[in-house]
Amino acid sequence: MTEALDFEMSGDIQNCLISIAKCAVNKAAYFAEKLHEAMEGYGTRTETLIRVLVSRSEKDLELVVKEYKKLYEKPLQQDILAESGGDLETALLALCGSDD
């Protein structure tokens, strides 16, 4: 589905429809991807990181954390430790829970 959208659409509408399709197929994987994108490359997109973790914390964050580990072959907590520090790091890790 996402390949068809990629071929047929462009711009913001394409991005919106691809996001909807990814979320419909596997919501936990979609949010794991958003977390990974927030921490990859130079600098951390802190607002995105906080928004996703807080918004999913009472819904399905445990599934997102498991999906992150499956997709990226390392725990989300490890990337949070590498990308943040201080009180923010403590709060984000508390939301994620332990890496089992």
Jmol script that loads the backbone (N, CA, C; Angstrom):
load data "model"
ATOM      1  N   MET A   1       0.819  -1.195   0.000  1.00  0.00           N
ATOM      2  CA  MET A   1       0.000   0.000   0.000  1.00  0.00           C
ATOM      3  C   MET A   1       0.862   1.256   0.000  1.00  0.00           C
ATOM      4  N   THR A   2       1.884   1.266   0.879  1.00  0.00           N
ATOM      5  CA  THR A   2       2.741   2.454   0.940  1.00  0.00           C
ATOM      6  C   THR A   2       3.510   2.653  -0.362  1.00  0.00           C
ATOM      7  N   GLU A   3       3.867   1.565  -1.024  1.00  0.00           N
ATOM      8  CA  GLU A   3       4.558   1.689  -2.311  1.00  0.00           C
ATOM      9  C   GLU A   3       3.649   2.319  -3.361  1.00  0.00           C
ATOM     10  N   ALA A   4       2.388   1.937  -3.364  1.00  0.00           N
ATOM     11  CA  ALA A   4       1.430   2.511  -4.311  1.00  0.00           C
ATOM     12  C   ALA A   4       1.242   3.996  -4.044  1.00  0.00           C
ATOM     13  N   LEU A   5       1.143   4.367  -2.764  1.00  0.00           N
ATOM     14  CA  LEU A   5       1.008   5.779  -2.412  1.00  0.00           C
ATOM     15  C   LEU A   5       2.252   6.555  -2.810  1.00  0.00           C
ATOM     16  N   ASP A   6       3.396   5.938  -2.622  1.00  0.00           N
ATOM     17  CA  ASP A   6       4.658   6.568  -2.989  1.00  0.00           C
ATOM     18  C   ASP A   6       4.720   6.838  -4.488  1.00  0.00           C
ATOM     19  N   PHE A   7       4.165   5.940  -5.266  1.00  0.00           N
ATOM     20  CA  PHE A   7       4.187   6.050  -6.725  1.00  0.00           C
ATOM     21  C   PHE A   7       3.145   7.042  -7.230  1.00  0.00           C
ATOM     22  N   GLU A   8       1.970   7.075  -6.590  1.00  0.00           N
ATOM     23  CA  GLU A   8       0.840   7.852  -7.091  1.00  0.00           C
ATOM     24  C   GLU A   8       0.720   9.264  -6.522  1.00  0.00           C
ATOM     25  N   MET A   9       1.300   9.521  -5.384  1.00  0.00           N
ATOM     26  CA  MET A   9       1.118  10.808  -4.703  1.00  0.00           C
ATOM     27  C   MET A   9       2.459  11.506  -4.512  1.00  0.00           C
ATOM     28  N   SER A  10       2.361  12.756  -4.054  1.00  0.00           N
ATOM     29  CA  SER A  10       3.576  13.486  -3.699  1.00  0.00           C
ATOM     30  C   SER A  10       3.240  14.539  -2.645  1.00  0.00           C
ATOM     31  N   GLY A  11       4.265  15.047  -2.014  1.00  0.00           N
ATOM     32  CA  GLY A  11       4.104  16.136  -1.062  1.00  0.00           C
ATOM     33  C   GLY A  11       3.484  15.741   0.257  1.00  0.00           C
ATOM     34  N   ASP A  12       2.840  16.708   0.876  1.00  0.00           N
ATOM     35  CA  ASP A  12       2.261  16.516   2.204  1.00  0.00           C
ATOM     36  C   ASP A  12       1.157  15.460   2.218  1.00  0.00           C
ATOM     37  N   ILE A  13       0.338  15.432   1.174  1.00  0.00           N
ATOM     38  CA  ILE A  13      -0.741  14.438   1.137  1.00  0.00           C
ATOM     39  C   ILE A  13      -0.162  13.029   1.084  1.00  0.00           C
ATOM     40  N   GLN A  14       0.930  12.852   0.354  1.00  0.00           N
ATOM     41  CA  GLN A  14       1.599  11.554   0.293  1.00  0.00           C
ATOM     42  C   GLN A  14       2.096  11.163   1.683  1.00  0.00           C
ATOM     43  N   ASN A  15       2.788  12.075   2.352  1.00  0.00           N
ATOM     44  CA  ASN A  15       3.309  11.793   3.695  1.00  0.00           C
ATOM     45  C   ASN A  15       2.192  11.444   4.672  1.00  0.00           C
ATOM     46  N   CYS A  16       1.088  12.169   4.586  1.00  0.00           N
ATOM     47  CA  CYS A  16      -0.052  11.922   5.468  1.00  0.00           C
ATOM     48  C   CYS A  16      -0.647  10.537   5.221  1.00  0.00           C
ATOM     49  N   LEU A  17      -0.894  10.197   3.973  1.00  0.00           N
ATOM     50  CA  LEU A  17      -1.506   8.906   3.657  1.00  0.00           C
ATOM     51  C   LEU A  17      -0.575   7.733   3.968  1.00  0.00           C
ATOM     52  N   ILE A  18       0.718   7.907   3.755  1.00  0.00           N
ATOM     53  CA  ILE A  18       1.677   6.849   4.098  1.00  0.00           C
ATOM     54  C   ILE A  18       1.706   6.635   5.611  1.00  0.00           C
ATOM     55  N   SER A  19       1.668   7.716   6.374  1.00  0.00           N
ATOM     56  CA  SER A  19       1.637   7.596   7.834  1.00  0.00           C
ATOM     57  C   SER A  19       0.381   6.868   8.301  1.00  0.00           C
ATOM     58  N   ILE A  20      -0.759   7.196   7.714  1.00  0.00           N
ATOM     59  CA  ILE A  20      -2.006   6.531   8.076  1.00  0.00           C
ATOM     60  C   ILE A  20      -1.931   5.040   7.747  1.00  0.00           C
ATOM     61  N   ALA A  21      -1.395   4.714   6.576  1.00  0.00           N
ATOM     62  CA  ALA A  21      -1.285   3.305   6.172  1.00  0.00           C
ATOM     63  C   ALA A  21      -0.352   2.539   7.105  1.00  0.00           C
ATOM     64  N   LYS A  22       0.814   3.112   7.439  1.00  0.00           N
ATOM     65  CA  LYS A  22       1.760   2.453   8.340  1.00  0.00           C
ATOM     66  C   LYS A  22       1.138   2.243   9.718  1.00  0.00           C
ATOM     67  N   CYS A  23       0.429   3.241  10.195  1.00  0.00           N
ATOM     68  CA  CYS A  23      -0.194   3.150  11.516  1.00  0.00           C
ATOM     69  C   CYS A  23      -1.298   2.097  11.522  1.00  0.00           C
ATOM     70  N   ALA A  24      -2.029   1.994  10.439  1.00  0.00           N
ATOM     71  CA  ALA A  24      -3.106   1.003  10.352  1.00  0.00           C
ATOM     72  C   ALA A  24      -2.558  -0.420  10.313  1.00  0.00           C
ATOM     73  N   VAL A  25      -1.412  -0.615   9.679  1.00  0.00           N
ATOM     74  CA  VAL A  25      -0.822  -1.953   9.559  1.00  0.00           C
ATOM     75  C   VAL A  25      -0.214  -2.408  10.874  1.00  0.00           C
ATOM     76  N   ASN A  26       0.596  -1.540  11.517  1.00  0.00           N
ATOM     77  CA  ASN A  26       1.268  -1.907  12.764  1.00  0.00           C
ATOM     78  C   ASN A  26       1.557  -0.626  13.543  1.00  0.00           C
ATOM     79  N   LYS A  27       0.647  -0.286  14.445  1.00  0.00           N
ATOM     80  CA  LYS A  27       0.760   0.966  15.193  1.00  0.00           C
ATOM     81  C   LYS A  27       2.037   1.031  16.026  1.00  0.00           C
ATOM     82  N   ALA A  28       2.400  -0.063  16.672  1.00  0.00           N
ATOM     83  CA  ALA A  28       3.608  -0.075  17.505  1.00  0.00           C
ATOM     84  C   ALA A  28       4.855   0.166  16.657  1.00  0.00           C
ATOM     85  N   ALA A  29       4.927  -0.437  15.485  1.00  0.00           N
ATOM     86  CA  ALA A  29       6.074  -0.234  14.593  1.00  0.00           C
ATOM     87  C   ALA A  29       6.128   1.201  14.095  1.00  0.00           C
ATOM     88  N   TYR A  30       4.970   1.788  13.831  1.00  0.00           N
ATOM     89  CA  TYR A  30       4.920   3.180  13.377  1.00  0.00           C
ATOM     90  C   TYR A  30       5.535   4.099  14.424  1.00  0.00           C
ATOM     91  N   PHE A  31       5.122   3.930  15.691  1.00  0.00           N
ATOM     92  CA  PHE A  31       5.653   4.797  16.736  1.00  0.00           C
ATOM     93  C   PHE A  31       7.110   4.474  17.059  1.00  0.00           C
ATOM     94  N   ALA A  32       7.518   3.226  16.938  1.00  0.00           N
ATOM     95  CA  ALA A  32       8.932   2.877  17.109  1.00  0.00           C
ATOM     96  C   ALA A  32       9.767   3.590  16.051  1.00  0.00           C
ATOM     97  N   GLU A  33       9.277   3.628  14.823  1.00  0.00           N
ATOM     98  CA  GLU A  33       9.980   4.327  13.737  1.00  0.00           C
ATOM     99  C   GLU A  33      10.083   5.821  14.037  1.00  0.00           C
ATOM    100  N   LYS A  34       9.014   6.420  14.555  1.00  0.00           N
ATOM    101  CA  LYS A  34       9.036   7.846  14.892  1.00  0.00           C
ATOM    102  C   LYS A  34      10.068   8.133  15.992  1.00  0.00           C
ATOM    103  N   LEU A  35      10.154   7.245  16.973  1.00  0.00           N
ATOM    104  CA  LEU A  35      11.152   7.415  18.032  1.00  0.00           C
ATOM    105  C   LEU A  35      12.564   7.308  17.461  1.00  0.00           C
ATOM    106  N   HIS A  36      12.775   6.332  16.602  1.00  0.00           N
ATOM    107  CA  HIS A  36      14.094   6.146  15.988  1.00  0.00           C
ATOM    108  C   HIS A  36      14.477   7.376  15.148  1.00  0.00           C
ATOM    109  N   GLU A  37      13.548   7.869  14.365  1.00  0.00           N
ATOM    110  CA  GLU A  37      13.804   9.055  13.547  1.00  0.00           C
ATOM    111  C   GLU A  37      14.134  10.266  14.411  1.00  0.00           C
ATOM    112  N   ALA A  38      13.496  10.374  15.590  1.00  0.00           N
ATOM    113  CA  ALA A  38      13.745  11.501  16.489  1.00  0.00           C
ATOM    114  C   ALA A  38      15.156  11.479  17.057  1.00  0.00           C
ATOM    115  N   MET A  39      15.773  10.285  17.108  1.00  0.00           N
ATOM    116  CA  MET A  39      17.093  10.172  17.717  1.00  0.00           C
ATOM    117  C   MET A  39      18.217   9.904  16.724  1.00  0.00           C
ATOM    118  N   GLU A  40      17.898   9.669  15.457  1.00  0.00           N
ATOM    119  CA  GLU A  40      18.958   9.356  14.502  1.00  0.00           C
ATOM    120  C   GLU A  40      19.594  10.633  13.963  1.00  0.00           C
ATOM    121  N   GLY A  41      20.817  10.497  13.487  1.00  0.00           N
ATOM    122  CA  GLY A  41      21.517  11.633  12.899  1.00  0.00           C
ATOM    123  C   GLY A  41      22.026  12.599  13.941  1.00  0.00           C
ATOM    124  N   TYR A  42      22.385  13.775  13.469  1.00  0.00           N
ATOM    125  CA  TYR A  42      22.942  14.803  14.339  1.00  0.00           C
ATOM    126  C   TYR A  42      21.822  15.494  15.104  1.00  0.00           C
ATOM    127  N   GLY A  43      21.922  15.506  16.400  1.00  0.00           N
ATOM    128  CA  GLY A  43      20.921  16.153  17.238  1.00  0.00           C
ATOM    129  C   GLY A  43      19.716  15.271  17.478  1.00  0.00           C
ATOM    130  N   THR A  44      19.020  15.566  18.538  1.00  0.00           N
ATOM    131  CA  THR A  44      17.828  14.813  18.907  1.00  0.00           C
ATOM    132  C   THR A  44      16.629  15.745  18.805  1.00  0.00           C
ATOM    133  N   ARG A  45      15.572  15.266  18.202  1.00  0.00           N
ATOM    134  CA  ARG A  45      14.334  16.026  18.136  1.00  0.00           C
ATOM    135  C   ARG A  45      13.554  15.718  19.422  1.00  0.00           C
ATOM    136  N   THR A  46      13.903  16.459  20.461  1.00  0.00           N
ATOM    137  CA  THR A  46      13.409  16.216  21.808  1.00  0.00           C
ATOM    138  C   THR A  46      11.887  16.297  21.890  1.00  0.00           C
ATOM    139  N   GLU A  47      11.297  17.285  21.213  1.00  0.00           N
ATOM    140  CA  GLU A  47       9.848  17.447  21.274  1.00  0.00           C
ATOM    141  C   GLU A  47       9.128  16.198  20.753  1.00  0.00           C
ATOM    142  N   THR A  48       9.622  15.647  19.653  1.00  0.00           N
ATOM    143  CA  THR A  48       9.025  14.438  19.088  1.00  0.00           C
ATOM    144  C   THR A  48       9.195  13.266  20.041  1.00  0.00           C
ATOM    145  N   LEU A  49      10.375  13.135  20.588  1.00  0.00           N
ATOM    146  CA  LEU A  49      10.669  12.054  21.529  1.00  0.00           C
ATOM    147  C   LEU A  49       9.720  12.107  22.729  1.00  0.00           C
ATOM    148  N   ILE A  50       9.585  13.265  23.322  1.00  0.00           N
ATOM    149  CA  ILE A  50       8.703  13.442  24.478  1.00  0.00           C
ATOM    150  C   ILE A  50       7.249  13.193  24.084  1.00  0.00           C
ATOM    151  N   ARG A  51       6.815  13.776  22.966  1.00  0.00           N
ATOM    152  CA  ARG A  51       5.419  13.647  22.546  1.00  0.00           C
ATOM    153  C   ARG A  51       5.022  12.183  22.347  1.00  0.00           C
ATOM    154  N   VAL A  52       5.862  11.423  21.655  1.00  0.00           N
ATOM    155  CA  VAL A  52       5.529  10.022  21.392  1.00  0.00           C
ATOM    156  C   VAL A  52       5.535   9.215  22.690  1.00  0.00           C
ATOM    157  N   LEU A  53       6.554   9.370  23.502  1.00  0.00           N
ATOM    158  CA  LEU A  53       6.631   8.579  24.740  1.00  0.00           C
ATOM    159  C   LEU A  53       5.484   8.894  25.690  1.00  0.00           C
ATOM    160  N   VAL A  54       5.168  10.169  25.847  1.00  0.00           N
ATOM    161  CA  VAL A  54       4.095  10.538  26.775  1.00  0.00           C
ATOM    162  C   VAL A  54       2.737  10.121  26.217  1.00  0.00           C
ATOM    163  N   SER A  55       2.515  10.350  24.931  1.00  0.00           N
ATOM    164  CA  SER A  55       1.200  10.026  24.361  1.00  0.00           C
ATOM    165  C   SER A  55       0.913   8.527  24.335  1.00  0.00           C
ATOM    166  N   ARG A  56       1.946   7.705  24.217  1.00  0.00           N
ATOM    167  CA  ARG A  56       1.740   6.253  24.175  1.00  0.00           C
ATOM    168  C   ARG A  56       1.886   5.605  25.549  1.00  0.00           C
ATOM    169  N   SER A  57       2.319   6.351  26.561  1.00  0.00           N
ATOM    170  CA  SER A  57       2.655   5.767  27.860  1.00  0.00           C
ATOM    171  C   SER A  57       1.481   5.066  28.536  1.00  0.00           C
ATOM    172  N   GLU A  58       0.289   5.540  28.351  1.00  0.00           N
ATOM    173  CA  GLU A  58      -0.862   4.905  28.988  1.00  0.00           C
ATOM    174  C   GLU A  58      -1.647   4.033  28.023  1.00  0.00           C
ATOM    175  N   LYS A  59      -1.141   3.875  26.817  1.00  0.00           N
ATOM    176  CA  LYS A  59      -1.852   3.085  25.818  1.00  0.00           C
ATOM    177  C   LYS A  59      -1.092   1.814  25.473  1.00  0.00           C
ATOM    178  N   ASP A  60       0.011   1.964  24.760  1.00  0.00           N
ATOM    179  CA  ASP A  60       0.713   0.788  24.233  1.00  0.00           C
ATOM    180  C   ASP A  60       2.227   0.962  24.189  1.00  0.00           C
ATOM    181  N   LEU A  61       2.772   1.760  25.087  1.00  0.00           N
ATOM    182  CA  LEU A  61       4.210   2.016  25.057  1.00  0.00           C
ATOM    183  C   LEU A  61       5.023   0.739  25.223  1.00  0.00           C
ATOM    184  N   GLU A  62       4.526  -0.193  26.011  1.00  0.00           N
ATOM    185  CA  GLU A  62       5.243  -1.458  26.188  1.00  0.00           C
ATOM    186  C   GLU A  62       5.413  -2.178  24.846  1.00  0.00           C
ATOM    187  N   LEU A  63       4.368  -2.166  24.031  1.00  0.00           N
ATOM    188  CA  LEU A  63       4.451  -2.773  22.693  1.00  0.00           C
ATOM    189  C   LEU A  63       5.402  -2.002  21.787  1.00  0.00           C
ATOM    190  N   VAL A  64       5.385  -0.677  21.898  1.00  0.00           N
ATOM    191  CA  VAL A  64       6.283   0.158  21.095  1.00  0.00           C
ATOM    192  C   VAL A  64       7.738  -0.131  21.455  1.00  0.00           C
ATOM    193  N   VAL A  65       8.023  -0.270  22.754  1.00  0.00           N
ATOM    194  CA  VAL A  65       9.381  -0.570  23.211  1.00  0.00           C
ATOM    195  C   VAL A  65       9.843  -1.931  22.672  1.00  0.00           C
ATOM    196  N   LYS A  66       8.961  -2.917  22.709  1.00  0.00           N
ATOM    197  CA  LYS A  66       9.304  -4.238  22.178  1.00  0.00           C
ATOM    198  C   LYS A  66       9.521  -4.197  20.667  1.00  0.00           C
ATOM    199  N   GLU A  67       8.685  -3.460  19.974  1.00  0.00           N
ATOM    200  CA  GLU A  67       8.805  -3.340  18.519  1.00  0.00           C
ATOM    201  C   GLU A  67      10.093  -2.604  18.144  1.00  0.00           C
ATOM    202  N   TYR A  68      10.462  -1.602  18.926  1.00  0.00           N
ATOM    203  CA  TYR A  68      11.703  -0.866  18.694  1.00  0.00           C
ATOM    204  C   TYR A  68      12.894  -1.821  18.752  1.00  0.00           C
ATOM    205  N   LYS A  69      12.912  -2.649  19.783  1.00  0.00           N
ATOM    206  CA  LYS A  69      14.012  -3.606  19.943  1.00  0.00           C
ATOM    207  C   LYS A  69      14.053  -4.592  18.779  1.00  0.00           C
ATOM    208  N   LYS A  70      12.885  -5.018  18.329  1.00  0.00           N
ATOM    209  CA  LYS A  70      12.808  -5.957  17.212  1.00  0.00           C
ATOM    210  C   LYS A  70      13.286  -5.310  15.911  1.00  0.00           C
ATOM    211  N   LEU A  71      12.879  -4.075  15.666  1.00  0.00           N
ATOM    212  CA  LEU A  71      13.218  -3.402  14.413  1.00  0.00           C
ATOM    213  C   LEU A  71      14.673  -2.946  14.345  1.00  0.00           C
ATOM    214  N   TYR A  72      15.189  -2.446  15.466  1.00  0.00           N
ATOM    215  CA  TYR A  72      16.514  -1.814  15.458  1.00  0.00           C
ATOM    216  C   TYR A  72      17.576  -2.614  16.205  1.00  0.00           C
ATOM    217  N   GLU A  73      17.213  -3.777  16.692  1.00  0.00           N
ATOM    218  CA  GLU A  73      18.124  -4.730  17.324  1.00  0.00           C
ATOM    219  C   GLU A  73      18.905  -4.159  18.496  1.00  0.00           C
ATOM    220  N   LYS A  74      18.291  -3.218  19.181  1.00  0.00           N
ATOM    221  CA  LYS A  74      18.836  -2.680  20.432  1.00  0.00           C
ATOM    222  C   LYS A  74      17.685  -2.048  21.200  1.00  0.00           C
ATOM    223  N   PRO A  75      17.812  -1.997  22.499  1.00  0.00           N
ATOM    224  CA  PRO A  75      16.720  -1.451  23.305  1.00  0.00           C
ATOM    225  C   PRO A  75      16.553   0.057  23.113  1.00  0.00           C
ATOM    226  N   LEU A  76      15.330   0.505  23.178  1.00  0.00           N
ATOM    227  CA  LEU A  76      15.033   1.936  23.128  1.00  0.00           C
ATOM    228  C   LEU A  76      15.769   2.662  24.251  1.00  0.00           C
ATOM    229  N   GLN A  77      15.828   2.027  25.421  1.00  0.00           N
ATOM    230  CA  GLN A  77      16.490   2.641  26.565  1.00  0.00           C
ATOM    231  C   GLN A  77      17.955   2.958  26.261  1.00  0.00           C
ATOM    232  N   GLN A  78      18.622   2.112  25.495  1.00  0.00           N
ATOM    233  CA  GLN A  78      20.022   2.338  25.132  1.00  0.00           C
ATOM    234  C   GLN A  78      20.165   3.604  24.291  1.00  0.00           C
ATOM    235  N   ASP A  79      19.265   3.805  23.351  1.00  0.00           N
ATOM    236  CA  ASP A  79      19.317   5.013  22.525  1.00  0.00           C
ATOM    237  C   ASP A  79      18.972   6.258  23.328  1.00  0.00           C
ATOM    238  N   ILE A  80      18.026   6.134  24.255  1.00  0.00           N
ATOM    239  CA  ILE A  80      17.688   7.279  25.104  1.00  0.00           C
ATOM    240  C   ILE A  80      18.888   7.674  25.951  1.00  0.00           C
ATOM    241  N   LEU A  81      19.600   6.684  26.497  1.00  0.00           N
ATOM    242  CA  LEU A  81      20.803   6.974  27.288  1.00  0.00           C
ATOM    243  C   LEU A  81      21.857   7.690  26.450  1.00  0.00           C
ATOM    244  N   ALA A  82      21.973   7.311  25.187  1.00  0.00           N
ATOM    245  CA  ALA A  82      22.976   7.916  24.302  1.00  0.00           C
ATOM    246  C   ALA A  82      22.577   9.313  23.845  1.00  0.00           C
ATOM    247  N   GLU A  83      21.286   9.601  23.810  1.00  0.00           N
ATOM    248  CA  GLU A  83      20.814  10.852  23.208  1.00  0.00           C
ATOM    249  C   GLU A  83      20.353  11.912  24.192  1.00  0.00           C
ATOM    250  N   SER A  84      20.227  11.576  25.464  1.00  0.00           N
ATOM    251  CA  SER A  84      19.726  12.561  26.424  1.00  0.00           C
ATOM    252  C   SER A  84      20.530  12.485  27.706  1.00  0.00           C
ATOM    253  N   GLY A  85      20.195  13.331  28.635  1.00  0.00           N
ATOM    254  CA  GLY A  85      20.891  13.336  29.908  1.00  0.00           C
ATOM    255  C   GLY A  85      20.068  14.033  30.975  1.00  0.00           C
ATOM    256  N   GLY A  86      20.532  13.970  32.182  1.00  0.00           N
ATOM    257  CA  GLY A  86      19.906  14.679  33.293  1.00  0.00           C
ATOM    258  C   GLY A  86      18.500  14.223  33.613  1.00  0.00           C
ATOM    259  N   ASP A  87      17.683  15.201  34.008  1.00  0.00           N
ATOM    260  CA  ASP A  87      16.304  14.907  34.411  1.00  0.00           C
ATOM    261  C   ASP A  87      15.465  14.391  33.249  1.00  0.00           C
ATOM    262  N   LEU A  88      15.736  14.897  32.045  1.00  0.00           N
ATOM    263  CA  LEU A  88      14.996  14.424  30.872  1.00  0.00           C
ATOM    264  C   LEU A  88      15.241  12.933  30.662  1.00  0.00           C
ATOM    265  N   GLU A  89      16.498  12.526  30.738  1.00  0.00           N
ATOM    266  CA  GLU A  89      16.842  11.114  30.589  1.00  0.00           C
ATOM    267  C   GLU A  89      16.122  10.272  31.645  1.00  0.00           C
ATOM    268  N   THR A  90      16.141  10.721  32.880  1.00  0.00           N
ATOM    269  CA  THR A  90      15.494  10.000  33.969  1.00  0.00           C
ATOM    270  C   THR A  90      13.996   9.839  33.709  1.00  0.00           C
ATOM    271  N   ALA A  91      13.347  10.906  33.271  1.00  0.00           N
ATOM    272  CA  ALA A  91      11.913  10.856  33.010  1.00  0.00           C
ATOM    273  C   ALA A  91      11.587   9.950  31.843  1.00  0.00           C
ATOM    274  N   LEU A  92      12.353  10.038  30.764  1.00  0.00           N
ATOM    275  CA  LEU A  92      12.102   9.203  29.582  1.00  0.00           C
ATOM    276  C   LEU A  92      12.297   7.717  29.891  1.00  0.00           C
ATOM    277  N   LEU A  93      13.342   7.415  30.644  1.00  0.00           N
ATOM    278  CA  LEU A  93      13.599   6.028  31.023  1.00  0.00           C
ATOM    279  C   LEU A  93      12.513   5.505  31.961  1.00  0.00           C
ATOM    280  N   ALA A  94      11.999   6.367  32.830  1.00  0.00           N
ATOM    281  CA  ALA A  94      10.915   5.947  33.720  1.00  0.00           C
ATOM    282  C   ALA A  94       9.658   5.610  32.923  1.00  0.00           C
ATOM    283  N   LEU A  95       9.397   6.364  31.868  1.00  0.00           N
ATOM    284  CA  LEU A  95       8.246   6.063  31.011  1.00  0.00           C
ATOM    285  C   LEU A  95       8.418   4.726  30.288  1.00  0.00           C
ATOM    286  N   CYS A  96       9.637   4.462  29.815  1.00  0.00           N
ATOM    287  CA  CYS A  96       9.907   3.242  29.025  1.00  0.00           C
ATOM    288  C   CYS A  96       9.915   1.983  29.872  1.00  0.00           C
ATOM    289  N   GLY A  97      10.289   2.097  31.119  1.00  0.00           N
ATOM    290  CA  GLY A  97      10.431   0.918  31.947  1.00  0.00           C
ATOM    291  C   GLY A  97      11.770   0.250  31.695  1.00  0.00           C
ATOM    292  N   SER A  98      11.950  -0.899  32.290  1.00  0.00           N
ATOM    293  CA  SER A  98      13.240  -1.602  32.173  1.00  0.00           C
ATOM    294  C   SER A  98      13.298  -2.375  30.867  1.00  0.00           C
ATOM    295  N   ASP A  99      14.503  -2.671  30.451  1.00  0.00           N
ATOM    296  CA  ASP A  99      14.728  -3.470  29.243  1.00  0.00           C
ATOM    297  C   ASP A  99      14.797  -4.927  29.642  1.00  0.00           C
ATOM    298  N   ASP A 100      13.727  -5.656  29.403  1.00  0.00           N
ATOM    299  CA  ASP A 100      13.688  -7.077  29.779  1.00  0.00           C
ATOM    300  C   ASP A 100      14.137  -7.941  28.632  1.00  0.00           C
TER     301      ASP A 100
END
end "model"
wireframe off; spacefill off
backbone 0.3
color backbone group
